[in-house]
Every structure is written in C-alpha cells, then in structure tokens.
Amino acid sequence: MSLIIQIQSLAYTFLFGLYLAFFFNLLYRILFTKHILINIFINFFFVFLNSILYFYFLFKVNNGIIHLYLLFTFILSFFLYNLLFKKLRGNG
C-alpha cells in the first residue's frame, strides 16, 4: 500500500472515529433506554449501520484492508472526542 493511501486511510479512520463519537453522544439517551427490546434493536442498528458505512468507505479508499494502526487511530479519535466534548452528553 502506498504512502498516500495509508495517509488517506488514517485521515478517514480518524474522521470516522470523531463522527461515531459525535453521533454516539448525540443519540446517547436514545441508545440506552429502559426498554430492553428497543435498546437491543437501536444498538444493533446503530452498530450495524456504522460498521457498514466504515467498511464501505474503507473499501473505497484502500480496498478494505484494515491494519492495526487504523484500529488504534479509530479508538484514539473516539476517546479524544469524548474527552474534549463530554459536556455534549450532559454528564461532564
């Protein structure tokens, strides 16, 4: 994989981690309801839809190859967003 494709993959993964953290915080009250069946359905749909979206764009960028550093970048961006914007959820 060329350096340009690796940089594009890292940038996309970082931005997707921020996107996922933003929507997770935005939908926090909906994702964790008191109704167990609604909770399971919404969480499954949220994870499934975002996984499909991530792999689709990753497939467009680098043929769907996932390296360990992409997972670390994703996790880092997710937690960085939550650290910086935890007041959005209302418990910070």
C-alpha positions, -999 to +999 in steps of 0.1 A: +000+000+000+014+034-010+020+062+015-007+084+000-033+056+005-021+050+041-024+087+049-059+088+033-069+057+054-056+072+086-074+105+079-106+087+071-104+065+101-097+094+124-126+114+110-149+084+112-140+080+149-149+116+155-181+111+135-191+080+155-183+096+189-204+126+179-234+106+170-230+083+199-231+113+222-259+129+203-280+097+205-269+086+240-303+089+256-320+070+227-293+043+226-297+034+263-334+033+270-351+015+298-370-008+274-347-037+267-361-047+233-359-011+220-324-009+235-312-040+217-328-030+184-314+005+184-279-005+195-278-033+169-290-010+141-265+018+152-235-005+152-245-024+120-252+008+100-220+025+111-199-007+106-212-010+070-205+027+064-170+024+077-161-007+057-177+007+026-156+039+026-125+020+037-131-003+008-132+027-015-100+042+000-078+011+003-097-020-009-109-027+026-076-035+042-076-029+080-043-025+097-037-024+134-027+012+133-061+021+117-079+005+147-057+024+171-064+056+152-101+050+154-100+043+191-078+073+197-101+096+178-132+083+196-118+088+230-103+121+221-137+134+210-153+121+242-125+137+263-129+171+247-167+172+243-181+151+271-204+180+281-224+173+250-237+142+266-247+161+297-226+142+323-194+162+322 
